[in-house]
Amino acid sequence: MTSSTWDTGATGARPAAGTAVSAPAAQSPRGRRSRTLWLRLTVAVIVTIVMAFPLYWMLLTAFSTRADLYAPGLQLWPAHFTLQNFIRPFQEFPVWRWFGNSLVVAVVVTVITVVCNLLAGYAFAKLRFRGRNALFLVLLSTLMIPPQAIIVPQFFISIGLHLYGGLWAVILPEAAAIFGVFLARQFFLAVPDELIEAAQLDGAGRFRTFVSVVLPLCRPLLAVLVLLTFMGEWNAFGWPLVALSGNQDLFTVPIGIVGTLQGQYTSDYGAIMAVNLLMILPIVALFLAFQRYFVEGLSRSGLR
């Protein structure tokens, strides 16, 4: 039949030559994938620009003169490039001492917190003892208490222990965060019990099993705990402001910025942004060092 719009053959029904094919039928999967890829790329570029613009504004402010900052209109590039915003705070204030104090507090708190979180998380995940689940729920419930609600008790405890006004008043109350215990427990639940039982059959005790068998598997968890704890303490503001009692030599960087560079009536925005720019460099370096394990540690700990 020459007038038919369909030919039949060994391969089944197909449109005859000269027959128009509808647009949806002619649309290839490769074309759909290409459009989806371009759409995702466009959204990613837009989100990246929105997220990176505050960092760019920090750079712009840090390298601009005070006159340029107060000039009318929107400037997206420094009219007069300057390094005085980086030099002036170090000449007028003990900024290096502030960085040293922040480093001491962040490192000591990170070490204590990671050790306590690993041991407690392993105990809640793998050891069997009476009241384990009830105790864990009680600890988790403390996460619902806002930090501002316990500042007054912490204040009186630090005075009673003769810690007030020193760095230990900042370090001890911030150590061993409960969120890290939860994170470690979720990670250790995924460790096979057969590994622990095999080590115990070989004569290893509980501590030896933890150190020699379980701990080498914890690199992703260690990356997450170290990064989150260090970043939180490096940027901590509320409790250090109370605990350091106005001693400028013991200020951490966030307290020093607010206490000296940011005044009640005027603020040196160029110097503030310059010090903040230097302040984020250790966090960036730490993230680059641990980025290999960071995402894996979050995913294996049950966080999405």
LUMMISE-607725 format. One record per residue: chain; y, x, z of N, C-alpha, C in turn. Coordinates in steps of 0.001 Angstrom, whole numbers, plus 500000, padded with zeros to 6 digits. Each point is the difference from the previous one (the first is absolute). Example, Ala and Ser with C-alpha at 12.3 -4.5 7.8 and 13.67 -1.06 7.14 Angstrom:
! residues 2
<r A, <494310, 513190, 507800>, <501190, 499110, 500000>, <501200, 500900, 500000>>
<r A, <501050, 499650, 499280>, <501190, 500820, 500060>, <501090, 499230, 500730>>
***
This chain:
! residues 304
<r A, <498820, 500869, 500000>, <501180, 499131, 500000>, <501221, 500899, 500000>>
<r A, <500721, 500032, 498896>, <501148, 500902, 499863>, <501211, 499515, 500734>>
<r A, <500101, 498700, 500311>, <501183, 499469, 500686>, <499913, 500121, 501509>>
<r A, <498905, 500459, 500553>, <499858, 500077, 501456>, <500829, 501146, 500557>>
<r A, <500552, 499775, 501178>, <500813, 501039, 500649>, <499159, 500932, 500854>>
<r A, <498699, 499749, 500077>, <499118, 500842, 500810>, <498827, 500449, 499148>>
<r A, <499632, 501273, 500178>, <498800, 500536, 499360>, <498948, 500212, 501067>>
<r A, <498773, 499769, 499647>, <498895, 500253, 500925>, <499127, 501080, 499408>>
<r A, <499527, 500848, 500813>, <499134, 501085, 499547>, <499150, 500480, 501144>>
<r A, <499514, 501220, 499799>, <499114, 500557, 501009>, <500711, 500245, 501316>>
<r A, <501318, 500204, 499940>, <500756, 500283, 501227>, <500542, 498766, 500657>>
<r A, <499737, 498832, 499473>, <500469, 498769, 500610>, <501250, 499506, 499329>>
<r A, <500665, 498985, 500598>, <501177, 499388, 499408>, <501191, 500916, 500154>>
<r A, <500792, 500143, 498900>, <501210, 500796, 500020>, <500980, 499384, 499030>>
<r A, <501317, 500191, 500214>, <500974, 499423, 499087>, <499897, 500639, 498634>>
<r A, <500099, 499171, 498984>, <499934, 500496, 498627>, <501255, 500755, 499653>>
<r A, <499932, 500787, 498961>, <501155, 500770, 499548>, <501114, 499052, 499613>>
<r A, <501196, 500295, 500443>, <501144, 499161, 499692>, <500280, 498953, 501044>>
<r A, <499129, 499866, 501000>, <500214, 499012, 501048>, <500851, 500602, 501100>>
<r A, <501064, 499310, 500421>, <500910, 500513, 501046>, <499312, 499951, 501352>>
<r A, <500196, 501080, 500801>, <499441, 500081, 501339>, <501129, 499783, 500991>>
<r A, <499765, 499190, 501029>, <501042, 499686, 500977>, <500382, 501251, 500773>>
<r A, <501241, 499993, 500557>, <500531, 501164, 500717>, <499167, 500376, 501212>>
<r A, <499567, 499044, 500842>, <499182, 500401, 501151>, <498699, 500673, 499600>>
<r A, <499391, 499531, 498907>, <498745, 500602, 499570>, <500215, 501404, 499475>>
<r A, <501205, 500261, 499388>, <500280, 501312, 499443>, <500481, 500985, 501060>>
<r A, <500291, 499539, 501184>, <500515, 500873, 501065>, <498867, 500846, 500549>>
<r A, <500155, 501331, 499915>, <498928, 500902, 500421>, <500118, 500304, 501481>>
<r A, <498879, 500334, 500662>, <500067, 500416, 501411>, <500854, 501238, 500191>>
<r A, <500031, 500891, 498981>, <500827, 501197, 500120>, <501472, 499642, 500048>>
<r A, <500416, 499002, 499260>, <501389, 499573, 500033>, <500383, 499413, 501347>>
<r A, <499088, 499196, 500578>, <500278, 499439, 501316>, <500086, 501092, 501056>>
<r A, <499098, 500965, 499934>, <500054, 501111, 500958>, <501279, 500800, 499848>>
<r A, <500451, 500188, 498763>, <501233, 500760, 499766>, <501201, 499284, 500593>>
<r A, <500082, 498676, 499814>, <501118, 499255, 500571>, <499949, 500018, 501527>>
<r A, <498799, 499868, 500572>, <499866, 500064, 501461>, <500417, 501362, 500536>>
<r A, <499616, 501047, 499266>, <500371, 501356, 500420>, <501506, 500186, 499975>>
<r A, <500649, 499539, 498952>, <501452, 500138, 499916>, <500709, 499181, 501070>>
<r A, <499457, 498814, 500308>, <500589, 499181, 501048>, <499884, 500704, 501355>>
<r A, <498843, 500548, 500301>, <499819, 500719, 501260>, <500904, 501224, 500059>>
<r A, <500113, 500711, 498886>, <500850, 501185, 499969>, <501456, 499631, 500239>>
<r A, <500452, 498888, 499404>, <501375, 499560, 500191>, <500267, 499632, 501450>>
<r A, <499052, 499249, 500598>, <500164, 499623, 501405>, <499998, 501242, 500893>>
<r A, <499119, 500961, 499699>, <499934, 501224, 500804>, <501296, 500796, 499912>>
<r A, <500582, 500081, 498807>, <501267, 500726, 499829>, <501122, 499324, 500777>>
<r A, <500064, 498670, 499925>, <501051, 499268, 500717>, <499852, 500183, 501510>>
<r A, <498766, 499869, 500509>, <499775, 500169, 501435>, <500328, 501425, 500432>>
<r A, <499643, 500986, 499168>, <500296, 501397, 500328>, <501500, 500241, 500089>>
<r A, <500753, 499434, 499073>, <501455, 500165, 500025>, <500596, 499364, 501254>>
<r A, <499527, 498801, 500332>, <500522, 499321, 501191>, <499664, 500791, 501270>>
<r A, <498773, 500526, 500088>, <499588, 500736, 501192>, <500670, 501367, 500085>>
<r A, <500265, 500629, 498860>, <500560, 501356, 500007>, <501523, 500009, 500100>>
<r A, <500646, 498870, 499771>, <501457, 500001, 500008>, <500596, 500363, 501360>>
<r A, <499458, 499514, 501153>, <500555, 500455, 501282>, <499903, 501517, 500192>>
<r A, <498902, 500605, 499551>, <499879, 501457, 500093>, <501035, 500678, 499114>>
<r A, <500206, 499455, 498805>, <501030, 500565, 499123>, <501387, 499857, 500628>>
<r A, <500260, 498868, 500635>, <501301, 499804, 500650>, <500184, 500968, 501164>>
<r A, <498922, 500314, 500692>, <500074, 501005, 501054>, <500370, 501363, 499420>>
<r A, <499364, 500375, 498903>, <500327, 501263, 499342>, <501447, 500011, 499527>>
<r A, <500440, 498888, 499408>, <501373, 499910, 499514>, <500999, 500163, 501135>>
<r A, <499756, 499331, 501113>, <500913, 500086, 501143>, <499980, 501391, 500621>>
<r A, <498815, 500620, 500085>, <499886, 501308, 500639>, <500755, 501082, 499241>>
<r A, <500132, 499864, 498693>, <500654, 501041, 499190>, <501398, 499604, 499552>>
<r A, <500560, 498941, 500588>, <501345, 499548, 499635>, <500992, 500351, 501108>>
<r A, <501246, 500206, 499616>, <501048, 500251, 500986>, <500404, 498693, 500673>>
<r A, <500692, 500120, 501123>, <500418, 498808, 500723>, <500979, 499174, 499178>>
<r A, <500873, 500666, 499242>, <500956, 499276, 499151>, <499274, 499187, 498934>>
<r A, <498927, 500562, 499439>, <499245, 499269, 498977>, <499273, 498796, 500594>>
<r A, <499560, 500132, 501244>, <499278, 498890, 500630>, <500903, 498800, 500232>>
<r A, <501278, 500254, 500271>, <500940, 498909, 500268>, <500823, 499639, 498774>>
<r A, <499679, 500590, 498858>, <500731, 499673, 498775>, <499604, 498614, 499517>>
<r A, <500921, 499243, 499403>, <499660, 498655, 499504>, <499055, 500072, 498810>>
<r A, <499212, 498954, 499853>, <499073, 499931, 498883>, <498633, 500576, 500348>>
<r A, <499043, 499707, 499147>, <498621, 500450, 500191>, <499782, 501292, 499227>>
<r A, <499609, 501052, 500703>, <499739, 501289, 499379>, <498519, 500317, 500125>>
<r A, <499368, 500264, 498874>, <498580, 500316, 499974>, <499736, 501486, 499826>>
<r A, <501059, 500807, 500095>, <499866, 501448, 499923>, <501145, 500630, 500774>>
<r A, <499750, 501071, 500772>, <501089, 500591, 500788>, <501138, 500500, 499118>>
<r A, <501208, 499538, 500292>, <501161, 500484, 499251>, <500292, 501454, 500334>>
<r A, <499787, 500400, 501246>, <500196, 501377, 500433>, <498767, 500405, 500820>>
<r A, <499143, 500817, 499412>, <498756, 500417, 500637>, <500311, 500953, 501151>>
<r A, <499401, 499741, 501188>, <500270, 500821, 501170>, <498747, 500166, 500848>>
<r A, <499936, 501130, 500723>, <498924, 500268, 500956>, <500501, 499967, 501436>>
<r A, <501262, 499644, 500186>, <500580, 499999, 501334>, <499338, 498982, 500927>>
<r A, <499467, 498930, 499441>, <499327, 499020, 500849>, <498740, 500572, 500639>>
<r A, <499394, 501014, 499391>, <498843, 500666, 500583>, <500417, 501115, 500964>>
<r A, <501137, 500628, 499728>, <500429, 501146, 500800>, <500704, 499555, 501273>>
<r A, <500888, 498997, 499884>, <500852, 499603, 501118>, <499223, 499536, 501236>>
<r A, <498966, 499151, 499895>, <499282, 499578, 501229>, <499346, 501158, 500737>>
<r A, <499488, 500990, 499262>, <499350, 501135, 500651>, <501005, 500925, 500681>>
<r A, <501248, 499962, 499540>, <501039, 500807, 500635>, <500569, 499330, 501244>>
<r A, <500033, 498682, 500011>, <500649, 499279, 501094>, <499035, 499503, 501073>>
<r A, <498735, 499828, 499658>, <499041, 499424, 500944>, <498699, 500806, 499958>>
<r A, <499205, 499951, 501077>, <498716, 500729, 500028>, <498903, 499267, 499219>>
<r A, <500189, 499872, 498707>, <499058, 499232, 499184>, <498633, 500675, 499957>>
<r A, <499996, 501338, 499933>, <498715, 500697, 499984>, <499213, 499720, 501282>>
<r A, <500699, 499926, 501123>, <499324, 499673, 501260>, <499443, 498584, 499948>>
<r A, <500739, 499072, 499385>, <499502, 498639, 499865>, <498722, 499971, 499166>>
<r A, <499996, 500754, 498913>, <498789, 500060, 499177>, <498842, 500604, 500785>>
<r A, <500285, 501021, 500785>, <498944, 500588, 500826>, <499453, 499024, 501024>>
<r A, <500895, 499244, 500649>, <499549, 498991, 500961>, <499160, 498923, 499319>>
<r A, <500441, 499543, 498850>, <499228, 498985, 499270>, <498635, 500534, 499606>>
<r A, <499949, 501262, 499590>, <498717, 500587, 499599>, <499058, 500123, 501189>>
<r A, <500517, 500442, 501155>, <499162, 500121, 501191>, <499454, 498640, 500410>>
<r A, <500871, 498997, 500073>, <499569, 498663, 500404>, <498978, 499441, 499020>>
<r A, <500281, 500085, 498707>, <499107, 499421, 499000>, <498647, 500699, 499981>>
<r A, <499990, 501322, 500093>, <498737, 500735, 499937>, <499158, 499738, 501243>>
<r A, <500607, 500082, 501198>, <499236, 499796, 501238>, <499461, 498572, 500079>>
<r A, <500846, 499019, 499678>, <499547, 498603, 500025>, <498890, 499786, 498971>>
<r A, <500120, 500596, 498834>, <498980, 499838, 498962>, <498669, 500576, 500455>>
<r A, <500018, 501184, 500591>, <498756, 500625, 500465>, <499336, 499146, 501084>>
<r A, <500779, 499594, 501016>, <499425, 499189, 501087>, <499489, 498669, 499464>>
<r A, <500778, 499369, 499155>, <499629, 498686, 499482>, <498750, 500064, 499145>>
<r A, <499919, 500971, 499106>, <498835, 500094, 499113>, <498726, 500265, 500810>>
<r A, <500073, 500897, 500981>, <498819, 500292, 500819>, <499561, 498751, 500775>>
<r A, <500933, 499343, 500661>, <499658, 498793, 500778>, <499503, 498877, 499103>>
<r A, <500621, 499810, 498850>, <499577, 498935, 499098>, <498602, 500239, 499454>>
<r A, <499694, 501246, 499649>, <498668, 500299, 499477>, <498926, 499761, 501054>>
<r A, <500231, 500494, 501207>, <498998, 499835, 501051>, <499830, 498535, 500393>>
<r A, <501122, 499290, 500169>, <499912, 498589, 500385>, <499405, 499154, 498882>>
<r A, <500414, 500256, 498763>, <499449, 499241, 498875>, <498512, 500209, 499839>>
<r A, <499539, 501236, 500199>, <498563, 500277, 499915>, <499243, 499294, 501119>>
<r A, <500573, 500000, 501196>, <499341, 499331, 501119>, <499879, 498506, 499755>>
<r A, <501063, 499365, 499522>, <499948, 498559, 499756>, <499097, 499644, 498823>>
<r A, <499805, 500926, 499076>, <499215, 499691, 498803>, <498516, 500292, 500189>>
<r A, <499664, 501089, 500693>, <498613, 500468, 500003>, <499325, 500021, 501375>>
<r A, <500751, 499987, 501075>, <499386, 500030, 501320>, <499821, 498583, 500530>>
<r A, <498958, 499800, 500769>, <499705, 498689, 500565>, <500277, 500043, 501502>>
<r A, <500938, 499200, 500453>, <500271, 499918, 501437>, <500514, 498603, 500316>>
<r A, <499884, 499618, 501246>, <500333, 498637, 500424>, <501501, 499768, 499877>>
<r A, <500358, 498863, 499430>, <501397, 499628, 499857>, <500720, 500691, 498864>>
<r A, <499245, 500569, 499053>, <500627, 500741, 498904>, <500901, 499113, 499156>>
<r A, <499493, 498882, 499559>, <500783, 499118, 499129>, <501185, 499379, 500741>>
<r A, <499781, 499620, 501267>, <501093, 499411, 500778>, <501119, 501014, 500213>>
<r A, <499634, 501239, 500306>, <501011, 501037, 500199>, <500752, 500287, 498709>>
<r A, <499278, 500000, 498894>, <500663, 500243, 498718>, <500978, 498883, 499659>>
<r A, <499637, 498758, 500285>, <500911, 498879, 499759>, <501237, 500085, 500891>>
<r A, <499816, 500434, 501240>, <501150, 500168, 500891>, <500951, 501061, 499446>>
<r A, <499446, 501104, 499518>, <500840, 501042, 499408>, <500720, 499491, 498750>>
<r A, <499294, 499256, 499167>, <500636, 499457, 498796>, <501121, 499026, 500342>>
<r A, <499831, 499268, 501077>, <501032, 499027, 500373>, <501319, 500678, 500354>>
<r A, <499951, 501263, 500411>, <501249, 500694, 500320>, <500842, 500263, 498762>>
<r A, <499398, 499913, 498820>, <500783, 500177, 498772>, <501010, 498875, 499805>>
<r A, <499771, 498870, 500646>, <500922, 498871, 499863>, <501220, 500127, 500909>>
<r A, <500005, 500997, 500878>, <501144, 500203, 500894>, <501035, 500856, 499287>>
<r A, <501208, 499526, 499818>, <501022, 500813, 499316>, <500368, 501225, 500821>>
<r A, <500291, 501122, 499363>, <500334, 501231, 500751>, <501220, 499827, 500904>>
<r A, <500943, 499151, 499595>, <501201, 499806, 500818>, <499677, 499373, 501352>>
<r A, <498874, 499269, 500086>, <499659, 499313, 501247>, <499495, 500947, 501076>>
<r A, <499577, 501202, 499612>, <499446, 500924, 500993>, <500911, 501201, 500234>>
<r A, <501210, 499973, 499476>, <500903, 501127, 500197>, <500366, 500148, 501481>>
<r A, <500284, 498884, 500665>, <500389, 500073, 501418>, <498861, 500543, 500863>>
<r A, <498749, 499490, 499881>, <498911, 500622, 500777>, <499807, 501479, 499677>>
<r A, <500082, 500361, 498715>, <499873, 501414, 499639>, <501114, 500829, 500631>>
<r A, <501182, 499432, 500081>, <501143, 500705, 500586>, <499723, 500322, 501474>>
<r A, <499545, 499017, 500757>, <499742, 500229, 501419>, <498795, 500916, 500213>>
<r A, <498990, 499891, 499144>, <498841, 500887, 500138>, <500391, 501454, 499717>>
<r A, <500804, 500210, 498957>, <500429, 501369, 499681>, <500849, 500590, 501124>>
<r A, <500818, 499169, 500663>, <500770, 500483, 501152>, <499069, 500324, 501168>>
<r A, <499024, 499123, 500250>, <499067, 500236, 501096>, <499160, 501249, 499808>>
<r A, <499699, 500352, 498748>, <499218, 501200, 499709>, <500879, 501227, 499772>>
<r A, <501307, 499845, 500211>, <500960, 501090, 499842>, <499982, 500576, 498576>>
<r A, <499854, 499121, 499033>, <500008, 500400, 498597>, <501286, 499607, 499288>>
<r A, <500771, 499125, 500593>, <501168, 499455, 499324>, <501001, 501117, 499669>>
<r A, <500525, 499949, 498783>, <500965, 500994, 499547>, <499384, 501193, 499319>>
<r A, <498673, 500010, 499823>, <499320, 501094, 499322>, <499163, 499505, 498844>>
<r A, <499486, 500940, 499227>, <499220, 499623, 498824>, <498679, 499337, 500373>>
<r A, <499431, 500336, 501174>, <498747, 499366, 500400>, <500179, 498517, 500274>>
<r A, <501201, 499589, 500330>, <500266, 498570, 500170>, <499910, 499264, 498674>>
<r A, <500196, 500707, 498904>, <499851, 499409, 498673>, <498560, 500107, 499523>>
<r A, <499343, 501109, 500331>, <498676, 500282, 499443>, <498919, 499111, 500615>>
<r A, <499905, 499971, 501320>, <498868, 499330, 500647>, <499933, 498496, 499737>>
<r A, <501104, 499245, 500098>, <499869, 498553, 499739>, <499658, 499661, 498553>>
<r A, <500264, 500920, 499075>, <499747, 499714, 498588>, <498607, 500426, 499558>>
<r A, <499259, 500720, 500854>, <498695, 500521, 499601>, <498930, 498923, 500076>>
<r A, <498928, 500191, 499208>, <498809, 499131, 500020>, <500343, 498556, 499667>>
<r A, <500568, 499778, 498820>, <500350, 498648, 499571>, <498741, 499172, 499758>>
<r A, <500058, 498716, 500369>, <498840, 499117, 499888>, <499652, 499727, 498541>>
<r A, <500999, 499977, 499132>, <499701, 499745, 498584>, <499082, 501081, 499434>>
<r A, <500181, 501233, 500428>, <499120, 501073, 499556>, <498577, 499826, 500491>>
<r A, <499835, 499460, 501212>, <498657, 499718, 500513>, <499316, 498953, 499124>>
<r A, <500734, 498957, 499654>, <499443, 498973, 499112>, <499614, 500596, 498648>>
<r A, <500884, 500841, 499452>, <499735, 500612, 498701>, <498764, 500883, 500054>>
<r A, <499873, 500805, 501065>, <498844, 500881, 500132>, <498712, 499203, 500188>>
<r A, <500054, 498938, 500798>, <498793, 499185, 500211>, <499516, 499403, 498689>>
<r A, <500923, 499473, 499197>, <499602, 499408, 498725>, <499389, 501041, 499078>>
<r A, <500499, 501210, 500042>, <499446, 501063, 499160>, <498604, 500395, 500474>>
<r A, <499824, 500148, 501310>, <498713, 500451, 500529>, <498916, 498941, 499858>>
<r A, <500380, 498734, 499897>, <498995, 498957, 499786>, <499264, 500194, 498679>>
<r A, <500673, 500646, 499028>, <499376, 500229, 498692>, <499107, 501233, 499985>>
<r A, <500013, 500811, 501058>, <499133, 501178, 500070>, <498577, 499536, 500318>>
<r A, <498997, 500391, 499218>, <498619, 499531, 500251>, <499484, 500444, 501367>>
<r A, <499361, 499082, 500684>, <499395, 500326, 501290>, <498855, 500993, 499850>>
<r A, <499375, 500037, 498812>, <498871, 500911, 499792>, <500424, 501455, 500127>>
<r A, <501237, 500323, 499584>, <500477, 501371, 500138>, <500082, 500407, 501466>>
<r A, <500524, 499112, 500814>, <500144, 500292, 501426>, <498628, 500093, 500660>>
<r A, <499089, 499089, 499655>, <498661, 500037, 500584>, <499252, 501257, 499585>>
<r A, <500168, 500442, 498753>, <499330, 501219, 499551>, <500507, 501214, 500764>>
<r A, <501319, 500055, 500244>, <500548, 501117, 500765>, <499492, 499989, 501433>>
<r A, <499880, 498826, 500589>, <499507, 499911, 501370>, <498519, 500368, 500088>>
<r A, <499235, 499666, 498953>, <498592, 500402, 499979>, <499847, 501509, 499899>>
<r A, <500980, 500661, 499383>, <499974, 501457, 499907>, <500491, 500677, 501268>>
<r A, <500339, 499214, 501014>, <500387, 500569, 501273>, <501493, 500076, 500251>>
<r A, <500805, 499472, 499100>, <501457, 500048, 500190>, <500437, 498920, 500985>>
<r A, <500903, 500367, 500901>, <500554, 499020, 500919>, <501058, 499148, 499324>>
<r A, <500577, 499098, 500763>, <500993, 499093, 499406>, <501222, 500747, 499498>>
<r A, <500508, 500936, 500799>, <501198, 500725, 499574>, <499694, 500914, 498817>>
<r A, <498849, 500667, 500035>, <499607, 500855, 498877>, <499789, 499179, 498738>>
<r A, <499425, 498826, 500132>, <499829, 499116, 498847>, <501338, 499595, 499415>>
<r A, <500941, 499682, 500878>, <501321, 499591, 499519>, <500696, 501154, 499279>>
<r A, <499956, 501196, 500587>, <500725, 501138, 499430>, <499338, 500518, 498729>>
<r A, <498681, 500104, 500007>, <499297, 500655, 498896>, <499588, 499059, 498875>>
<r A, <499799, 498732, 500310>, <499498, 499067, 498986>, <501062, 499001, 499562>>
<r A, <500655, 499354, 500963>, <500929, 498917, 499671>, <501363, 500528, 499579>>
<r A, <500519, 500975, 500736>, <501356, 500484, 499729>, <500184, 500555, 498591>>
<r A, <499032, 500735, 499425>, <500206, 500463, 498610>, <500140, 498882, 498982>>
<r A, <499559, 498786, 500344>, <500134, 498863, 499088>, <501347, 499303, 500124>>
<r A, <500848, 500473, 500922>, <501209, 499262, 500370>, <501268, 500524, 499330>>
<r A, <499893, 500768, 498951>, <501209, 500528, 499376>, <500951, 498906, 499516>>
<r A, <499514, 498949, 499340>, <500934, 498924, 499635>, <500662, 499343, 501200>>
<r A, <499213, 499767, 501059>, <500565, 499403, 501215>, <501019, 500934, 500637>>
<r A, <499701, 501285, 500066>, <500938, 500966, 500562>, <501302, 500005, 499217>>
<r A, <499909, 499920, 498675>, <501212, 499996, 499178>, <500881, 498803, 500328>>
<r A, <499380, 498831, 500141>, <500771, 498789, 500306>, <500621, 500090, 501391>>
<r A, <499213, 500406, 500994>, <500519, 500074, 501362>, <501110, 501026, 500128>>
<r A, <499808, 501171, 499411>, <501020, 501053, 500090>, <501280, 499557, 499320>>
<r A, <499884, 499452, 498810>, <501200, 499627, 499262>, <500755, 498865, 500674>>
<r A, <499301, 498942, 500402>, <500668, 498862, 500622>, <500611, 500367, 501351>>
<r A, <499258, 500782, 500805>, <500512, 500369, 501319>, <501185, 500937, 499890>>
<r A, <499885, 501020, 499169>, <501097, 500958, 499850>, <501252, 499313, 499456>>
<r A, <499821, 499137, 499013>, <501147, 499311, 499420>, <500663, 499080, 501021>>
<r A, <499193, 499293, 500793>, <500569, 499114, 501003>, <500781, 500745, 501061>>
<r A, <499475, 501139, 500471>, <500701, 500755, 501032>, <501182, 500773, 499442>>
<r A, <499905, 500453, 498783>, <501118, 500720, 499377>, <501213, 499091, 499845>>
<r A, <499755, 498712, 499759>, <501095, 499045, 499805>, <500305, 499175, 501246>>
<r A, <499335, 500266, 501117>, <500171, 499183, 501200>, <501443, 500060, 500498>>
<r A, <500492, 498841, 500473>, <501399, 499934, 500428>, <500178, 499327, 501354>>
<r A, <499383, 498830, 500199>, <500301, 499180, 501177>, <499706, 500677, 501315>>
<r A, <498711, 500361, 500222>, <499634, 500604, 501273>, <500592, 501396, 500192>>
<r A, <500030, 500876, 498988>, <500673, 501294, 500205>, <501465, 499862, 500395>>
<r A, <500681, 498978, 499476>, <501397, 499791, 500369>, <500135, 499715, 501494>>
<r A, <499038, 499276, 500567>, <500029, 499677, 501431>, <499519, 501190, 500837>>
<r A, <498944, 500657, 499562>, <499327, 500996, 500833>, <500737, 501322, 500086>>
<r A, <500830, 500327, 499014>, <500636, 501322, 499984>, <501324, 500022, 500731>>
<r A, <500463, 498898, 500499>, <501151, 499887, 500917>, <501268, 500687, 499493>>
<r A, <500217, 499979, 498689>, <501247, 500525, 499461>, <500109, 501499, 499949>>
<r A, <498923, 500740, 500247>, <500023, 501461, 499926>, <499952, 500428, 498542>>
<r A, <501124, 500488, 499475>, <500107, 500298, 498574>, <499041, 501097, 499567>>
<r A, <499704, 500945, 500892>, <499088, 501086, 499643>, <498561, 499518, 499825>>
<r A, <499662, 498839, 500560>, <498647, 499463, 499886>, <499900, 498888, 498964>>
<r A, <501088, 499712, 499297>, <499975, 498943, 499002>, <498967, 500314, 498914>>
<r A, <499350, 498948, 499515>, <499257, 500094, 498749>, <500958, 499680, 498860>>
<r A, <499548, 500172, 498776>, <500910, 499840, 498858>, <500573, 498585, 499908>>
<r A, <499198, 498921, 500104>, <500612, 498663, 499925>, <501038, 499755, 501086>>
<r A, <499738, 500471, 501241>, <500970, 499820, 501080>, <501251, 500821, 499732>>
<r A, <499825, 501208, 499490>, <501154, 500840, 499704>, <500887, 499426, 498920>>
<r A, <499396, 499395, 498986>, <500799, 499405, 498921>, <500856, 498862, 500527>>
<r A, <499390, 499130, 500784>, <500738, 498843, 500522>, <500987, 500427, 501087>>
<r A, <499619, 500964, 500813>, <500837, 500378, 501128>, <501191, 500855, 499654>>
<r A, <499983, 500695, 498865>, <501084, 500920, 499664>, <500636, 499705, 498637>>
<r A, <499195, 499847, 498968>, <500541, 499831, 498651>, <500464, 498580, 499727>>
<r A, <499415, 499032, 500686>, <500368, 498605, 499798>, <500794, 499526, 501204>>
<r A, <501295, 499828, 499812>, <500876, 499594, 501088>, <500212, 498504, 500052>>
<r A, <500779, 499584, 500999>, <500268, 498568, 500176>, <500980, 499485, 498963>>
<r A, <500965, 500836, 499606>, <501042, 499558, 499075>, <499891, 500681, 498637>>
<r A, <499591, 501237, 499964>, <499839, 500716, 498735>, <498642, 500694, 499992>>
<r A, <499461, 500181, 498812>, <498710, 500660, 499840>, <500086, 500987, 498843>>
<r A, <499390, 501156, 500178>, <499941, 501012, 498947>, <498767, 499717, 499147>>
<r A, <500166, 499092, 499017>, <498848, 499547, 499238>, <499376, 501115, 499175>>
<r A, <500799, 500895, 499485>, <499448, 501107, 499225>, <499092, 500869, 500843>>
<r A, <500439, 500359, 501216>, <499176, 500813, 500895>, <498771, 499224, 500473>>
<r A, <500169, 498711, 500261>, <498857, 499182, 500430>, <498919, 499985, 498928>>
<r A, <500389, 499792, 498757>, <499016, 499961, 498922>, <499404, 501370, 499746>>
<r A, <500785, 501055, 500178>, <499462, 501347, 499807>, <498929, 500314, 501037>>
<r A, <500264, 499692, 501269>, <499007, 500257, 501052>, <498783, 499101, 499812>>
<r A, <500219, 498751, 499598>, <498867, 499107, 499730>, <499157, 500511, 498843>>
<r A, <500656, 500573, 499004>, <499259, 500552, 498869>, <499108, 501151, 500445>>
<r A, <500534, 500863, 500863>, <499178, 501086, 500550>, <498905, 499460, 500915>>
<r A, <500281, 498882, 500635>, <499045, 499439, 500956>, <498757, 499445, 499311>>
<r A, <500129, 499498, 498779>, <498848, 499407, 499328>, <499111, 501056, 499338>>
<r A, <500481, 501241, 499894>, <499208, 501028, 499318>, <498664, 500273, 500696>>
<r A, <499938, 500123, 501359>, <498674, 500199, 500625>, <499037, 498848, 499761>>
<r A, <500512, 498773, 499959>, <499124, 498854, 499746>, <499443, 500067, 498579>>
<r A, <500855, 500343, 499035>, <499543, 500116, 498615>, <498956, 501106, 499876>>
<r A, <500262, 501144, 500642>, <499043, 501115, 499940>, <498669, 499613, 500639>>
<r A, <500053, 499284, 501117>, <498770, 499588, 500664>, <499221, 499005, 499152>>
<r A, <500707, 499086, 499368>, <499313, 499032, 499146>, <499359, 500690, 498797>>
<r A, <500698, 500955, 499387>, <499420, 500720, 498872>, <498761, 500783, 500421>>
<r A, <499998, 500506, 501232>, <498851, 500761, 500476>, <498784, 499109, 500261>>
<r A, <500234, 498746, 500417>, <498899, 499113, 500394>, <499784, 498845, 499033>>
<r A, <500696, 499973, 498872>, <499897, 498844, 499108>, <498590, 499834, 499428>>
<r A, <499237, 501100, 499932>, <498636, 499922, 499511>, <499160, 499026, 500790>>
<r A, <500208, 499987, 501304>, <499145, 499216, 500892>, <500684, 498738, 500531>>
<r A, <501317, 499865, 499753>, <500740, 498930, 500658>, <499521, 498619, 499548>>
<r A, <499960, 499771, 498696>, <499597, 498687, 499482>, <498544, 499719, 500338>>
<r A, <499151, 501017, 499911>, <498588, 499811, 500355>, <499839, 499633, 501463>>
<r A, <500790, 500651, 500856>, <499897, 499691, 501413>, <500433, 498588, 500322>>
<r A, <501060, 499523, 499352>, <500437, 498617, 500232>, <498961, 499003, 499505>>
<r A, <499424, 500263, 498825>, <499042, 499049, 499444>, <498718, 499965, 500820>>
<r A, <499549, 501157, 500485>, <498747, 500036, 500759>, <500192, 499509, 501431>>
<r A, <501255, 499884, 500444>, <500254, 499493, 501346>, <500195, 498506, 500042>>
<r A, <499902, 499348, 498848>, <500115, 498546, 499975>, <501408, 499491, 499830>>
<r A, <500982, 500879, 499681>, <501379, 499546, 499790>, <500227, 499810, 498521>>
<r A, <500636, 498904, 499649>, <500298, 499707, 498587>, <501483, 499699, 499851>>
***
